[in-house]
Amino acid sequence: MTSSLPVRPIDRSEWLDGGPLGILLIHGLGGTPVEMRFLARALARHGHTVFTMQLAGHCGSTHDLGRSTLGDWSRSVDR
């Protein structure tokens, strides 16, 4: 079964400037960066720079997610 759900702009990576310490937040399997939004904004308010990233294969179709591998996700983080 494949999904043709649209990729919503809210399901994208987000950079929040907040201070000298940087924090990378990574969503879970099948998730989106929006899951991290509340935590990211709280951390930014407390003086941290935060990046919520989108893993490869996520925020698109179930076909895209099914084709993505651990290596793809690891490379997403390395960028």
PyMOL Python script that loads the backbone (N, CA, C, O; Angstrom):
from pymol import cmd

cmd.read_pdbstr("""\
ATOM      1  N   MET A   1       0.842  -1.178   0.000  1.00  0.00           N
ATOM      2  CA  MET A   1       0.000   0.000   0.000  1.00  0.00           C
ATOM      3  C   MET A   1       0.883   1.236   0.000  1.00  0.00           C
ATOM      4  O   MET A   1       1.814   1.332   0.800  1.00  0.00           O
ATOM      5  N   THR A   2       0.607   2.165  -0.871  1.00  0.00           N
ATOM      6  CA  THR A   2       1.354   3.411  -0.910  1.00  0.00           C
ATOM      7  C   THR A   2       0.437   4.572  -0.591  1.00  0.00           C
ATOM      8  O   THR A   2      -0.771   4.531  -0.821  1.00  0.00           O
ATOM      9  N   SER A   3       1.045   5.590  -0.062  1.00  0.00           N
ATOM     10  CA  SER A   3       0.304   6.781   0.297  1.00  0.00           C
ATOM     11  C   SER A   3       0.659   7.898  -0.667  1.00  0.00           C
ATOM     12  O   SER A   3       1.804   8.002  -1.108  1.00  0.00           O
ATOM     13  N   SER A   4      -0.295   8.715  -0.989  1.00  0.00           N
ATOM     14  CA  SER A   4      -0.008   9.881  -1.817  1.00  0.00           C
ATOM     15  C   SER A   4      -0.250  11.151  -1.009  1.00  0.00           C
ATOM     16  O   SER A   4      -0.620  12.189  -1.557  1.00  0.00           O
ATOM     17  N   LEU A   5      -0.035  11.052   0.299  1.00  0.00           N
ATOM     18  CA  LEU A   5      -0.219  12.218   1.152  1.00  0.00           C
ATOM     19  C   LEU A   5       0.791  13.292   0.781  1.00  0.00           C
ATOM     20  O   LEU A   5       1.954  12.983   0.521  1.00  0.00           O
ATOM     21  N   PRO A   6       0.367  14.545   0.751  1.00  0.00           N
ATOM     22  CA  PRO A   6       1.304  15.616   0.409  1.00  0.00           C
ATOM     23  C   PRO A   6       2.311  15.844   1.535  1.00  0.00           C
ATOM     24  O   PRO A   6       2.028  15.578   2.703  1.00  0.00           O
ATOM     25  N   VAL A   7       3.479  16.337   1.164  1.00  0.00           N
ATOM     26  CA  VAL A   7       4.470  16.728   2.159  1.00  0.00           C
ATOM     27  C   VAL A   7       4.107  18.138   2.598  1.00  0.00           C
ATOM     28  O   VAL A   7       4.141  19.077   1.803  1.00  0.00           O
ATOM     29  N   ARG A   8       3.763  18.275   3.854  1.00  0.00           N
ATOM     30  CA  ARG A   8       3.358  19.575   4.364  1.00  0.00           C
ATOM     31  C   ARG A   8       4.583  20.392   4.774  1.00  0.00           C
ATOM     32  O   ARG A   8       5.551  19.820   5.275  1.00  0.00           O
ATOM     33  N   PRO A   9       4.569  21.715   4.574  1.00  0.00           N
ATOM     34  CA  PRO A   9       5.712  22.543   4.952  1.00  0.00           C
ATOM     35  C   PRO A   9       6.076  22.414   6.433  1.00  0.00           C
ATOM     36  O   PRO A   9       7.233  22.615   6.803  1.00  0.00           O
ATOM     37  N   ILE A  10       5.113  22.085   7.274  1.00  0.00           N
ATOM     38  CA  ILE A  10       5.389  21.960   8.699  1.00  0.00           C
ATOM     39  C   ILE A  10       6.298  20.759   8.996  1.00  0.00           C
ATOM     40  O   ILE A  10       6.909  20.695  10.062  1.00  0.00           O
ATOM     41  N   ASP A  11       6.386  19.821   8.070  1.00  0.00           N
ATOM     42  CA  ASP A  11       7.197  18.621   8.270  1.00  0.00           C
ATOM     43  C   ASP A  11       8.609  18.784   7.720  1.00  0.00           C
ATOM     44  O   ASP A  11       9.137  17.870   7.087  1.00  0.00           O
ATOM     45  N   ARG A  12       9.205  19.907   7.950  1.00  0.00           N
ATOM     46  CA  ARG A  12      10.541  20.199   7.445  1.00  0.00           C
ATOM     47  C   ARG A  12      11.482  20.507   8.608  1.00  0.00           C
ATOM     48  O   ARG A  12      11.060  20.784   9.731  1.00  0.00           O
ATOM     49  N   SER A  13      12.756  20.447   8.295  1.00  0.00           N
ATOM     50  CA  SER A  13      13.776  20.793   9.275  1.00  0.00           C
ATOM     51  C   SER A  13      13.623  22.253   9.697  1.00  0.00           C
ATOM     52  O   SER A  13      13.128  23.084   8.936  1.00  0.00           O
ATOM     53  N   GLU A  14      14.056  22.547  10.918  1.00  0.00           N
ATOM     54  CA  GLU A  14      13.922  23.905  11.440  1.00  0.00           C
ATOM     55  C   GLU A  14      15.185  24.273  12.216  1.00  0.00           C
ATOM     56  O   GLU A  14      15.695  23.471  12.998  1.00  0.00           O
ATOM     57  N   TRP A  15      15.685  25.486  11.996  1.00  0.00           N
ATOM     58  CA  TRP A  15      16.859  26.013  12.685  1.00  0.00           C
ATOM     59  C   TRP A  15      16.393  27.148  13.588  1.00  0.00           C
ATOM     60  O   TRP A  15      15.737  28.084  13.131  1.00  0.00           O
ATOM     61  N   LEU A  16      16.736  27.062  14.872  1.00  0.00           N
ATOM     62  CA  LEU A  16      16.370  28.107  15.823  1.00  0.00           C
ATOM     63  C   LEU A  16      17.635  28.635  16.486  1.00  0.00           C
ATOM     64  O   LEU A  16      18.307  27.907  17.217  1.00  0.00           O
ATOM     65  N   ASP A  17      17.958  29.900  16.232  1.00  0.00           N
ATOM     66  CA  ASP A  17      19.116  30.519  16.881  1.00  0.00           C
ATOM     67  C   ASP A  17      18.756  30.850  18.318  1.00  0.00           C
ATOM     68  O   ASP A  17      17.715  31.448  18.593  1.00  0.00           O
ATOM     69  N   GLY A  18      19.633  30.451  19.230  1.00  0.00           N
ATOM     70  CA  GLY A  18      19.344  30.732  20.627  1.00  0.00           C
ATOM     71  C   GLY A  18      20.577  30.962  21.470  1.00  0.00           C
ATOM     72  O   GLY A  18      20.475  31.526  22.559  1.00  0.00           O
ATOM     73  N   GLY A  19      21.728  30.547  21.005  1.00  0.00           N
ATOM     74  CA  GLY A  19      22.935  30.734  21.796  1.00  0.00           C
ATOM     75  C   GLY A  19      24.094  29.922  21.268  1.00  0.00           C
ATOM     76  O   GLY A  19      24.012  29.325  20.195  1.00  0.00           O
ATOM     77  N   PRO A  20      25.193  29.902  22.041  1.00  0.00           N
ATOM     78  CA  PRO A  20      26.427  29.272  21.570  1.00  0.00           C
ATOM     79  C   PRO A  20      26.407  27.743  21.556  1.00  0.00           C
ATOM     80  O   PRO A  20      27.166  27.130  20.804  1.00  0.00           O
ATOM     81  N   LEU A  21      25.569  27.126  22.358  1.00  0.00           N
ATOM     82  CA  LEU A  21      25.506  25.664  22.404  1.00  0.00           C
ATOM     83  C   LEU A  21      24.497  25.172  21.374  1.00  0.00           C
ATOM     84  O   LEU A  21      23.352  25.624  21.360  1.00  0.00           O
ATOM     85  N   GLY A  22      24.918  24.245  20.509  1.00  0.00           N
ATOM     86  CA  GLY A  22      24.030  23.703  19.489  1.00  0.00           C
ATOM     87  C   GLY A  22      23.506  22.327  19.859  1.00  0.00           C
ATOM     88  O   GLY A  22      24.242  21.487  20.378  1.00  0.00           O
ATOM     89  N   ILE A  23      22.230  22.106  19.588  1.00  0.00           N
ATOM     90  CA  ILE A  23      21.581  20.826  19.881  1.00  0.00           C
ATOM     91  C   ILE A  23      20.897  20.329  18.612  1.00  0.00           C
ATOM     92  O   ILE A  23      20.160  21.070  17.961  1.00  0.00           O
ATOM     93  N   LEU A  24      21.149  19.069  18.270  1.00  0.00           N
ATOM     94  CA  LEU A  24      20.516  18.432  17.117  1.00  0.00           C
ATOM     95  C   LEU A  24      19.422  17.503  17.624  1.00  0.00           C
ATOM     96  O   LEU A  24      19.691  16.600  18.417  1.00  0.00           O
ATOM     97  N   LEU A  25      18.190  17.718  17.174  1.00  0.00           N
ATOM     98  CA  LEU A  25      17.067  16.857  17.540  1.00  0.00           C
ATOM     99  C   LEU A  25      16.652  16.045  16.316  1.00  0.00           C
ATOM    100  O   LEU A  25      16.441  16.597  15.237  1.00  0.00           O
ATOM    101  N   ILE A  26      16.539  14.729  16.495  1.00  0.00           N
ATOM    102  CA  ILE A  26      16.209  13.820  15.398  1.00  0.00           C
ATOM    103  C   ILE A  26      14.919  13.079  15.743  1.00  0.00           C
ATOM    104  O   ILE A  26      14.816  12.455  16.799  1.00  0.00           O
ATOM    105  N   HIS A  27      13.950  13.150  14.858  1.00  0.00           N
ATOM    106  CA  HIS A  27      12.662  12.482  15.076  1.00  0.00           C
ATOM    107  C   HIS A  27      12.803  10.965  14.966  1.00  0.00           C
ATOM    108  O   HIS A  27      13.831  10.460  14.516  1.00  0.00           O
ATOM    109  N   GLY A  28      11.780  10.257  15.374  1.00  0.00           N
ATOM    110  CA  GLY A  28      11.791   8.797  15.342  1.00  0.00           C
ATOM    111  C   GLY A  28      11.392   8.219  13.989  1.00  0.00           C
ATOM    112  O   GLY A  28      11.032   8.952  13.068  1.00  0.00           O
ATOM    113  N   LEU A  29      11.460   6.902  13.885  1.00  0.00           N
ATOM    114  CA  LEU A  29      11.122   6.184  12.660  1.00  0.00           C
ATOM    115  C   LEU A  29       9.682   6.482  12.258  1.00  0.00           C
ATOM    116  O   LEU A  29       8.756   6.312  13.052  1.00  0.00           O
ATOM    117  N   GLY A  30       9.508   6.923  11.029  1.00  0.00           N
ATOM    118  CA  GLY A  30       8.179   7.246  10.527  1.00  0.00           C
ATOM    119  C   GLY A  30       7.668   8.587  11.010  1.00  0.00           C
ATOM    120  O   GLY A  30       6.535   8.967  10.713  1.00  0.00           O
ATOM    121  N   GLY A  31       8.488   9.304  11.749  1.00  0.00           N
ATOM    122  CA  GLY A  31       8.080  10.587  12.311  1.00  0.00           C
ATOM    123  C   GLY A  31       8.486  11.762  11.440  1.00  0.00           C
ATOM    124  O   GLY A  31       8.918  11.598  10.299  1.00  0.00           O
ATOM    125  N   THR A  32       8.337  12.944  12.003  1.00  0.00           N
ATOM    126  CA  THR A  32       8.688  14.182  11.311  1.00  0.00           C
ATOM    127  C   THR A  32       9.346  15.145  12.295  1.00  0.00           C
ATOM    128  O   THR A  32       9.239  14.966  13.508  1.00  0.00           O
ATOM    129  N   PRO A  33      10.023  16.162  11.778  1.00  0.00           N
ATOM    130  CA  PRO A  33      10.628  17.152  12.661  1.00  0.00           C
ATOM    131  C   PRO A  33       9.609  17.887  13.537  1.00  0.00           C
ATOM    132  O   PRO A  33       9.965  18.412  14.592  1.00  0.00           O
ATOM    133  N   VAL A  34       8.364  17.926  13.110  1.00  0.00           N
ATOM    134  CA  VAL A  34       7.349  18.631  13.896  1.00  0.00           C
ATOM    135  C   VAL A  34       7.190  18.008  15.288  1.00  0.00           C
ATOM    136  O   VAL A  34       6.763  18.687  16.222  1.00  0.00           O
ATOM    137  N   GLU A  35       7.530  16.730  15.431  1.00  0.00           N
ATOM    138  CA  GLU A  35       7.468  16.072  16.740  1.00  0.00           C
ATOM    139  C   GLU A  35       8.406  16.728  17.743  1.00  0.00           C
ATOM    140  O   GLU A  35       8.178  16.663  18.951  1.00  0.00           O
ATOM    141  N   MET A  36       9.454  17.358  17.242  1.00  0.00           N
ATOM    142  CA  MET A  36      10.476  17.962  18.092  1.00  0.00           C
ATOM    143  C   MET A  36      10.250  19.457  18.313  1.00  0.00           C
ATOM    144  O   MET A  36      10.990  20.085  19.070  1.00  0.00           O
ATOM    145  N   ARG A  37       9.247  20.027  17.669  1.00  0.00           N
ATOM    146  CA  ARG A  37       9.054  21.481  17.686  1.00  0.00           C
ATOM    147  C   ARG A  37       8.917  22.062  19.087  1.00  0.00           C
ATOM    148  O   ARG A  37       9.586  23.045  19.405  1.00  0.00           O
ATOM    149  N   PHE A  38       8.075  21.487  19.925  1.00  0.00           N
ATOM    150  CA  PHE A  38       7.855  22.030  21.267  1.00  0.00           C
ATOM    151  C   PHE A  38       9.155  22.026  22.065  1.00  0.00           C
ATOM    152  O   PHE A  38       9.505  23.026  22.691  1.00  0.00           O
ATOM    153  N   LEU A  39       9.870  20.901  22.044  1.00  0.00           N
ATOM    154  CA  LEU A  39      11.143  20.792  22.753  1.00  0.00           C
ATOM    155  C   LEU A  39      12.173  21.755  22.166  1.00  0.00           C
ATOM    156  O   LEU A  39      12.894  22.416  22.913  1.00  0.00           O
ATOM    157  N   ALA A  40      12.249  21.839  20.844  1.00  0.00           N
ATOM    158  CA  ALA A  40      13.215  22.727  20.187  1.00  0.00           C
ATOM    159  C   ALA A  40      12.998  24.178  20.591  1.00  0.00           C
ATOM    160  O   ALA A  40      13.957  24.886  20.897  1.00  0.00           O
ATOM    161  N   ARG A  41      11.780  24.615  20.594  1.00  0.00           N
ATOM    162  CA  ARG A  41      11.489  26.010  20.948  1.00  0.00           C
ATOM    163  C   ARG A  41      11.765  26.288  22.417  1.00  0.00           C
ATOM    164  O   ARG A  41      12.220  27.377  22.768  1.00  0.00           O
ATOM    165  N   ALA A  42      11.497  25.321  23.269  1.00  0.00           N
ATOM    166  CA  ALA A  42      11.811  25.490  24.694  1.00  0.00           C
ATOM    167  C   ALA A  42      13.322  25.596  24.897  1.00  0.00           C
ATOM    168  O   ALA A  42      13.788  26.441  25.662  1.00  0.00           O
ATOM    169  N   LEU A  43      14.084  24.745  24.218  1.00  0.00           N
ATOM    170  CA  LEU A  43      15.545  24.796  24.334  1.00  0.00           C
ATOM    171  C   LEU A  43      16.091  26.121  23.800  1.00  0.00           C
ATOM    172  O   LEU A  43      17.014  26.687  24.386  1.00  0.00           O
ATOM    173  N   ALA A  44      15.538  26.616  22.705  1.00  0.00           N
ATOM    174  CA  ALA A  44      15.974  27.898  22.140  1.00  0.00           C
ATOM    175  C   ALA A  44      15.675  29.040  23.107  1.00  0.00           C
ATOM    176  O   ALA A  44      16.486  29.954  23.256  1.00  0.00           O
ATOM    177  N   ARG A  45      14.532  28.995  23.753  1.00  0.00           N
ATOM    178  CA  ARG A  45      14.188  30.031  24.739  1.00  0.00           C
ATOM    179  C   ARG A  45      15.159  30.029  25.914  1.00  0.00           C
ATOM    180  O   ARG A  45      15.347  31.051  26.574  1.00  0.00           O
ATOM    181  N   HIS A  46      15.771  28.884  26.170  1.00  0.00           N
ATOM    182  CA  HIS A  46      16.733  28.764  27.272  1.00  0.00           C
ATOM    183  C   HIS A  46      18.177  28.964  26.806  1.00  0.00           C
ATOM    184  O   HIS A  46      19.111  28.586  27.512  1.00  0.00           O
ATOM    185  N   GLY A  47      18.363  29.550  25.632  1.00  0.00           N
ATOM    186  CA  GLY A  47      19.687  29.957  25.197  1.00  0.00           C
ATOM    187  C   GLY A  47      20.469  28.974  24.354  1.00  0.00           C
ATOM    188  O   GLY A  47      21.692  29.082  24.267  1.00  0.00           O
ATOM    189  N   HIS A  48      19.801  28.022  23.731  1.00  0.00           N
ATOM    190  CA  HIS A  48      20.491  27.044  22.890  1.00  0.00           C
ATOM    191  C   HIS A  48      20.074  27.222  21.428  1.00  0.00           C
ATOM    192  O   HIS A  48      18.929  27.569  21.137  1.00  0.00           O
ATOM    193  N   THR A  49      21.005  26.984  20.526  1.00  0.00           N
ATOM    194  CA  THR A  49      20.680  26.929  19.106  1.00  0.00           C
ATOM    195  C   THR A  49      20.266  25.493  18.802  1.00  0.00           C
ATOM    196  O   THR A  49      20.955  24.547  19.184  1.00  0.00           O
ATOM    197  N   VAL A  50      19.148  25.336  18.118  1.00  0.00           N
ATOM    198  CA  VAL A  50      18.570  24.005  17.920  1.00  0.00           C
ATOM    199  C   VAL A  50      18.278  23.774  16.437  1.00  0.00           C
ATOM    200  O   VAL A  50      17.793  24.659  15.733  1.00  0.00           O
ATOM    201  N   PHE A  51      18.585  22.565  15.991  1.00  0.00           N
ATOM    202  CA  PHE A  51      18.244  22.157  14.628  1.00  0.00           C
ATOM    203  C   PHE A  51      17.423  20.882  14.710  1.00  0.00           C
ATOM    204  O   PHE A  51      17.881  19.875  15.250  1.00  0.00           O
ATOM    205  N   THR A  52      16.205  20.925  14.172  1.00  0.00           N
ATOM    206  CA  THR A  52      15.374  19.722  14.056  1.00  0.00           C
ATOM    207  C   THR A  52      15.451  19.297  12.601  1.00  0.00           C
ATOM    208  O   THR A  52      15.081  20.055  11.704  1.00  0.00           O
ATOM    209  N   MET A  53      15.926  18.101  12.374  1.00  0.00           N
ATOM    210  CA  MET A  53      16.196  17.663  11.009  1.00  0.00           C
ATOM    211  C   MET A  53      15.205  16.614  10.517  1.00  0.00           C
ATOM    212  O   MET A  53      14.568  15.910  11.301  1.00  0.00           O
ATOM    213  N   GLN A  54      15.099  16.537   9.226  1.00  0.00           N
ATOM    214  CA  GLN A  54      14.252  15.534   8.579  1.00  0.00           C
ATOM    215  C   GLN A  54      15.135  14.410   8.060  1.00  0.00           C
ATOM    216  O   GLN A  54      16.047  14.653   7.269  1.00  0.00           O
ATOM    217  N   LEU A  55      14.877  13.194   8.493  1.00  0.00           N
ATOM    218  CA  LEU A  55      15.635  12.037   8.021  1.00  0.00           C
ATOM    219  C   LEU A  55      15.228  11.663   6.595  1.00  0.00           C
ATOM    220  O   LEU A  55      14.081  11.863   6.195  1.00  0.00           O
ATOM    221  N   ALA A  56      16.172  11.122   5.842  1.00  0.00           N
ATOM    222  CA  ALA A  56      15.913  10.669   4.471  1.00  0.00           C
ATOM    223  C   ALA A  56      14.738   9.693   4.449  1.00  0.00           C
ATOM    224  O   ALA A  56      14.631   8.814   5.304  1.00  0.00           O
ATOM    225  N   GLY A  57      13.863   9.856   3.465  1.00  0.00           N
ATOM    226  CA  GLY A  57      12.732   8.955   3.288  1.00  0.00           C
ATOM    227  C   GLY A  57      11.506   9.317   4.099  1.00  0.00           C
ATOM    228  O   GLY A  57      10.445   8.723   3.908  1.00  0.00           O
ATOM    229  N   HIS A  58      11.624  10.270   4.992  1.00  0.00           N
ATOM    230  CA  HIS A  58      10.509  10.674   5.841  1.00  0.00           C
ATOM    231  C   HIS A  58       9.806  11.894   5.253  1.00  0.00           C
ATOM    232  O   HIS A  58      10.372  12.604   4.422  1.00  0.00           O
ATOM    233  N   CYS A  59       8.590  12.131   5.680  1.00  0.00           N
ATOM    234  CA  CYS A  59       7.776  13.283   5.273  1.00  0.00           C
ATOM    235  C   CYS A  59       7.354  13.209   3.812  1.00  0.00           C
ATOM    236  O   CYS A  59       7.039  14.232   3.203  1.00  0.00           O
ATOM    237  N   GLY A  60       7.346  12.031   3.258  1.00  0.00           N
ATOM    238  CA  GLY A  60       6.886  11.836   1.881  1.00  0.00           C
ATOM    239  C   GLY A  60       5.919  10.673   1.842  1.00  0.00           C
ATOM    240  O   GLY A  60       5.035  10.557   2.690  1.00  0.00           O
ATOM    241  N   SER A  61       6.089   9.825   0.867  1.00  0.00           N
ATOM    242  CA  SER A  61       5.197   8.673   0.723  1.00  0.00           C
ATOM    243  C   SER A  61       5.707   7.486   1.540  1.00  0.00           C
ATOM    244  O   SER A  61       6.868   7.449   1.947  1.00  0.00           O
ATOM    245  N   THR A  62       4.830   6.532   1.769  1.00  0.00           N
ATOM    246  CA  THR A  62       5.252   5.314   2.464  1.00  0.00           C
ATOM    247  C   THR A  62       6.245   4.540   1.602  1.00  0.00           C
ATOM    248  O   THR A  62       7.080   3.803   2.125  1.00  0.00           O
ATOM    249  N   HIS A  63       6.156   4.703   0.295  1.00  0.00           N
ATOM    250  CA  HIS A  63       7.120   4.075  -0.614  1.00  0.00           C
ATOM    251  C   HIS A  63       8.524   4.637  -0.369  1.00  0.00           C
ATOM    252  O   HIS A  63       9.494   3.881  -0.301  1.00  0.00           O
ATOM    253  N   ASP A  64       8.630   5.956  -0.236  1.00  0.00           N
ATOM    254  CA  ASP A  64       9.922   6.589   0.050  1.00  0.00           C
ATOM    255  C   ASP A  64      10.488   6.085   1.371  1.00  0.00           C
ATOM    256  O   ASP A  64      11.680   5.793   1.470  1.00  0.00           O
ATOM    257  N   LEU A  65       9.644   5.985   2.372  1.00  0.00           N
ATOM    258  CA  LEU A  65      10.092   5.509   3.682  1.00  0.00           C
ATOM    259  C   LEU A  65      10.556   4.063   3.594  1.00  0.00           C
ATOM    260  O   LEU A  65      11.579   3.704   4.177  1.00  0.00           O
ATOM    261  N   GLY A  66       9.820   3.238   2.879  1.00  0.00           N
ATOM    262  CA  GLY A  66      10.171   1.829   2.748  1.00  0.00           C
ATOM    263  C   GLY A  66      11.472   1.591   1.999  1.00  0.00           C
ATOM    264  O   GLY A  66      12.153   0.594   2.238  1.00  0.00           O
ATOM    265  N   ARG A  67      11.817   2.489   1.102  1.00  0.00           N
ATOM    266  CA  ARG A  67      13.063   2.354   0.337  1.00  0.00           C
ATOM    267  C   ARG A  67      14.271   2.901   1.080  1.00  0.00           C
ATOM    268  O   ARG A  67      15.406   2.580   0.727  1.00  0.00           O
ATOM    269  N   SER A  68      14.049   3.725   2.109  1.00  0.00           N
ATOM    270  CA  SER A  68      15.185   4.320   2.816  1.00  0.00           C
ATOM    271  C   SER A  68      15.829   3.294   3.743  1.00  0.00           C
ATOM    272  O   SER A  68      15.167   2.388   4.248  1.00  0.00           O
ATOM    273  N   THR A  69      17.125   3.455   3.953  1.00  0.00           N
ATOM    274  CA  THR A  69      17.901   2.501   4.747  1.00  0.00           C
ATOM    275  C   THR A  69      18.552   3.198   5.936  1.00  0.00           C
ATOM    276  O   THR A  69      18.550   4.426   6.034  1.00  0.00           O
ATOM    277  N   LEU A  70      19.101   2.397   6.826  1.00  0.00           N
ATOM    278  CA  LEU A  70      19.845   2.938   7.958  1.00  0.00           C
ATOM    279  C   LEU A  70      20.987   3.826   7.464  1.00  0.00           C
ATOM    280  O   LEU A  70      21.271   4.868   8.056  1.00  0.00           O
ATOM    281  N   GLY A  71      21.638   3.411   6.382  1.00  0.00           N
ATOM    282  CA  GLY A  71      22.712   4.220   5.804  1.00  0.00           C
ATOM    283  C   GLY A  71      22.220   5.577   5.332  1.00  0.00           C
ATOM    284  O   GLY A  71      22.905   6.584   5.508  1.00  0.00           O
ATOM    285  N   ASP A  72      21.028   5.612   4.729  1.00  0.00           N
ATOM    286  CA  ASP A  72      20.438   6.879   4.294  1.00  0.00           C
ATOM    287  C   ASP A  72      20.201   7.795   5.488  1.00  0.00           C
ATOM    288  O   ASP A  72      20.489   8.990   5.436  1.00  0.00           O
ATOM    289  N   TRP A  73      19.674   7.219   6.560  1.00  0.00           N
ATOM    290  CA  TRP A  73      19.383   8.018   7.756  1.00  0.00           C
ATOM    291  C   TRP A  73      20.669   8.528   8.387  1.00  0.00           C
ATOM    292  O   TRP A  73      20.738   9.676   8.826  1.00  0.00           O
ATOM    293  N   SER A  74      21.678   7.682   8.433  1.00  0.00           N
ATOM    294  CA  SER A  74      22.970   8.079   8.993  1.00  0.00           C
ATOM    295  C   SER A  74      23.582   9.220   8.179  1.00  0.00           C
ATOM    296  O   SER A  74      24.120  10.170   8.749  1.00  0.00           O
ATOM    297  N   ARG A  75      23.503   9.132   6.866  1.00  0.00           N
ATOM    298  CA  ARG A  75      24.031  10.201   6.012  1.00  0.00           C
ATOM    299  C   ARG A  75      23.248  11.499   6.204  1.00  0.00           C
ATOM    300  O   ARG A  75      23.820  12.585   6.104  1.00  0.00           O
ATOM    301  N   SER A  76      21.959  11.398   6.475  1.00  0.00           N
ATOM    302  CA  SER A  76      21.161  12.598   6.752  1.00  0.00           C
ATOM    303  C   SER A  76      21.713  13.335   7.964  1.00  0.00           C
ATOM    304  O   SER A  76      21.815  14.562   7.964  1.00  0.00           O
ATOM    305  N   VAL A  77      22.064  12.585   8.982  1.00  0.00           N
ATOM    306  CA  VAL A  77      22.581  13.173  10.220  1.00  0.00           C
ATOM    307  C   VAL A  77      23.978  13.746   9.990  1.00  0.00           C
ATOM    308  O   VAL A  77      24.307  14.808  10.518  1.00  0.00           O
ATOM    309  N   ASP A  78      24.793  13.054   9.212  1.00  0.00           N
ATOM    310  CA  ASP A  78      26.165  13.510   8.963  1.00  0.00           C
ATOM    311  C   ASP A  78      26.223  14.829   8.211  1.00  0.00           C
ATOM    312  O   ASP A  78      27.194  15.575   8.343  1.00  0.00           O
ATOM    313  N   ARG A  79      25.201  15.124   7.427  1.00  0.00           N
ATOM    314  CA  ARG A  79      25.193  16.392   6.680  1.00  0.00           C
ATOM    315  C   ARG A  79      25.036  17.498   7.649  1.00  0.00           C
ATOM    316  O   ARG A  79      25.001  18.664   7.256  1.00  0.00           O
TER     317      ARG A  79
END
""", "prot")
cmd.dss("prot")
cmd.show_as("cartoon", "prot")
cmd.util.cbc("prot")
cmd.orient("prot")
